[in-house]
Amino acid sequence: MEVKQISIFLENRAGRLEEVTEILEKHGINIRALSLADNSDFGILRIIVNKPDEAIYVLKKGGFTVNETKVIAVEVEDRPGGLSKILKVFSAAGINVEYMYAFVERKLTNAVLIFRVEPINKAIKVLQEQNFPLLSSEEVYKL
């Protein structure tokens, strides 16, 4: 139930983000979810794409510093309190959320939350025990 997330380190300058998207477009790679965080010198673009292994290869070939991270994709009701339910489960199990982001997919009636947590195997287990719908990597890549 782990999903490959790609982190790309970007110099904080005009056009750098566009270079990433151009490489992905050229190779027919579609971004399914993303998060961008920055400071004054650099940014970290976190993406989930339909072809992660190919994306890593072409981005590295394009001169980008790229890292692969395992994350969890959880489907949650798109209503007030949906996120809170998951966070209560994590808190009770002593699971730390390093970061997260969300997206709403038109094919689903619910939102999809992406979590980077430690320990990931424990998080998967407790979410399954609480009947939270986890999406497989294939399901996420096809959204």
C-alpha positions, 0 to 999 in steps of 0.5 A, a space after each residue: 500500500 505504499 506509493 512512490 513519491 518523487 522529491 525534486 530539489 529546485 533552485 529558487 529561480 524563475 523557470 526552474 519549475 517549468 523545466 521540470 514540467 516540460 521534461 515530464 510532458 515530453 515523456 508523457 508523464 502525468 502529475 497526479 498530485 503535488 506539493 511545493 515548499 520553499 525557502 529563500 534559496 531552494 524549493 522541494 517539489 513533491 510529486 506523484 506521477 503515473 510513471 514514477 520510475 521513468 520520471 526519476 530517470 528522465 529528471 536525473 538525466 535532466 540534471 535535477 536532484 531527485 529522491 524517492 520516498 514512500 508515502 501512503 494514500 488514504 481515501 477520506 470523506 470529503 467533509 468536515 472532520 475527515 482528516 481529524 479521524 485519521 490524525 486521531 488514529 495516528 496520534 493514538 498509535 504514536 505515529 508521527 506525520 512528517 508532512 501531508 497534502 491532499 487532492 480531490 479527484 473527480 473520479 472519486 466522491 472522497 478526497 485523497 490524503 498523501 501522508 509521509 509518516 514514521 513508521 510507515 508499516 505501522 501506519 498502514 496496519 493501524 489504518 487497515 485495522 480501522 477500515 480506512 481505505 488505502 489506495 494502492 500505487 496502481 490506483 493512485 497512478 491511474 487517478 
